[in-house]
């Protein structure tokens, strides 16, 4: 081997964002990707009121603080699990 040659990227510019520029939260201070209410699907007799209520509860959870969202999602999950279990039994 000759000299101090080490494997690695060639010298010069490195790929990636420019130094000092880092991604951060949206400038508005809120998250723009908040979900809206679930779409209205019409009067389909195959729908189940408990499932509709659980879906609406999950949509409403988006407006809560993250700690409160967890409890809302867990309650909706339990409702969906119980509802699906009763559907399987019939």
CNS distance restraints for C-alpha pairs under 8 A (distance, minus, plus):
assign (resid  17 and name CA) (resid  21 and name CA) 6.37 0.50 0.50
assign (resid  17 and name CA) (resid  22 and name CA) 7.39 0.50 0.50
assign (resid  25 and name CA) (resid  29 and name CA) 6.93 0.50 0.50
assign (resid  25 and name CA) (resid  31 and name CA) 7.89 0.50 0.50
assign (resid  26 and name CA) (resid  30 and name CA) 6.66 0.50 0.50
assign (resid  26 and name CA) (resid  31 and name CA) 6.67 0.50 0.50
assign (resid  26 and name CA) (resid  32 and name CA) 7.78 0.50 0.50
assign (resid  34 and name CA) (resid  62 and name CA) 6.70 0.50 0.50
assign (resid  35 and name CA) (resid  59 and name CA) 6.78 0.50 0.50
assign (resid  35 and name CA) (resid  62 and name CA) 6.94 0.50 0.50
assign (resid  36 and name CA) (resid  59 and name CA) 6.71 0.50 0.50
assign (resid  37 and name CA) (resid  56 and name CA) 7.04 0.50 0.50
assign (resid  37 and name CA) (resid  59 and name CA) 5.70 0.50 0.50
assign (resid  37 and name CA) (resid  60 and name CA) 7.59 0.50 0.50
assign (resid  38 and name CA) (resid  55 and name CA) 7.34 0.50 0.50
assign (resid  38 and name CA) (resid  56 and name CA) 6.83 0.50 0.50
assign (resid  38 and name CA) (resid  59 and name CA) 6.87 0.50 0.50
assign (resid  43 and name CA) (resid  47 and name CA) 7.91 0.50 0.50
assign (resid  47 and name CA) (resid  51 and name CA) 7.64 0.50 0.50
assign (resid  47 and name CA) (resid  52 and name CA) 7.50 0.50 0.50
assign (resid  48 and name CA) (resid  52 and name CA) 6.30 0.50 0.50
assign (resid  49 and name CA) (resid  53 and name CA) 6.11 0.50 0.50
assign (resid  50 and name CA) (resid  54 and name CA) 6.20 0.50 0.50
assign (resid  50 and name CA) (resid  79 and name CA) 7.02 0.50 0.50
assign (resid  50 and name CA) (resid  80 and name CA) 7.50 0.50 0.50
assign (resid  50 and name CA) (resid  83 and name CA) 7.04 0.50 0.50
assign (resid  51 and name CA) (resid  55 and name CA) 6.18 0.50 0.50
assign (resid  51 and name CA) (resid  79 and name CA) 7.45 0.50 0.50
assign (resid  51 and name CA) (resid  80 and name CA) 6.14 0.50 0.50
assign (resid  51 and name CA) (resid  83 and name CA) 7.32 0.50 0.50
assign (resid  52 and name CA) (resid  56 and name CA) 6.17 0.50 0.50
assign (resid  53 and name CA) (resid  57 and name CA) 6.08 0.50 0.50
assign (resid  54 and name CA) (resid  58 and name CA) 6.30 0.50 0.50
assign (resid  54 and name CA) (resid  76 and name CA) 4.77 0.50 0.50
assign (resid  54 and name CA) (resid  77 and name CA) 7.67 0.50 0.50
assign (resid  54 and name CA) (resid  79 and name CA) 6.62 0.50 0.50
assign (resid  54 and name CA) (resid  80 and name CA) 6.87 0.50 0.50
assign (resid  55 and name CA) (resid  59 and name CA) 6.34 0.50 0.50
assign (resid  55 and name CA) (resid  76 and name CA) 7.32 0.50 0.50
assign (resid  56 and name CA) (resid  60 and name CA) 6.15 0.50 0.50
assign (resid  57 and name CA) (resid  61 and name CA) 6.14 0.50 0.50
assign (resid  57 and name CA) (resid  72 and name CA) 6.89 0.50 0.50
assign (resid  57 and name CA) (resid  73 and name CA) 7.83 0.50 0.50
assign (resid  57 and name CA) (resid  76 and name CA) 6.73 0.50 0.50
assign (resid  58 and name CA) (resid  62 and name CA) 7.05 0.50 0.50
assign (resid  58 and name CA) (resid  72 and name CA) 6.73 0.50 0.50
assign (resid  58 and name CA) (resid  73 and name CA) 6.05 0.50 0.50
assign (resid  58 and name CA) (resid  76 and name CA) 6.75 0.50 0.50
assign (resid  60 and name CA) (resid  64 and name CA) 7.53 0.50 0.50
assign (resid  61 and name CA) (resid  68 and name CA) 7.65 0.50 0.50
assign (resid  61 and name CA) (resid  69 and name CA) 5.22 0.50 0.50
assign (resid  61 and name CA) (resid  72 and name CA) 6.19 0.50 0.50
assign (resid  61 and name CA) (resid  73 and name CA) 7.42 0.50 0.50
assign (resid  62 and name CA) (resid  69 and name CA) 7.03 0.50 0.50
assign (resid  64 and name CA) (resid  68 and name CA) 5.94 0.50 0.50
assign (resid  64 and name CA) (resid  69 and name CA) 5.84 0.50 0.50
assign (resid  65 and name CA) (resid  69 and name CA) 6.21 0.50 0.50
assign (resid  66 and name CA) (resid  70 and name CA) 6.66 0.50 0.50
assign (resid  67 and name CA) (resid  71 and name CA) 7.38 0.50 0.50
assign (resid  68 and name CA) (resid  72 and name CA) 6.50 0.50 0.50
assign (resid  69 and name CA) (resid  73 and name CA) 6.05 0.50 0.50
assign (resid  70 and name CA) (resid  74 and name CA) 6.11 0.50 0.50
assign (resid  71 and name CA) (resid  75 and name CA) 6.17 0.50 0.50
assign (resid  72 and name CA) (resid  76 and name CA) 6.25 0.50 0.50
assign (resid  73 and name CA) (resid  77 and name CA) 6.03 0.50 0.50
assign (resid  74 and name CA) (resid  78 and name CA) 6.17 0.50 0.50
assign (resid  75 and name CA) (resid  79 and name CA) 6.25 0.50 0.50
assign (resid  76 and name CA) (resid  80 and name CA) 6.15 0.50 0.50
assign (resid  77 and name CA) (resid  81 and name CA) 6.02 0.50 0.50
assign (resid  78 and name CA) (resid  82 and name CA) 6.12 0.50 0.50
assign (resid  79 and name CA) (resid  83 and name CA) 6.04 0.50 0.50
assign (resid  80 and name CA) (resid  84 and name CA) 6.02 0.50 0.50
assign (resid  81 and name CA) (resid  85 and name CA) 6.16 0.50 0.50
assign (resid  82 and name CA) (resid  86 and name CA) 6.32 0.50 0.50
assign (resid  83 and name CA) (resid  87 and name CA) 6.27 0.50 0.50
assign (resid  84 and name CA) (resid  88 and name CA) 6.19 0.50 0.50
assign (resid  85 and name CA) (resid  89 and name CA) 6.47 0.50 0.50
assign (resid  86 and name CA) (resid  90 and name CA) 6.69 0.50 0.50
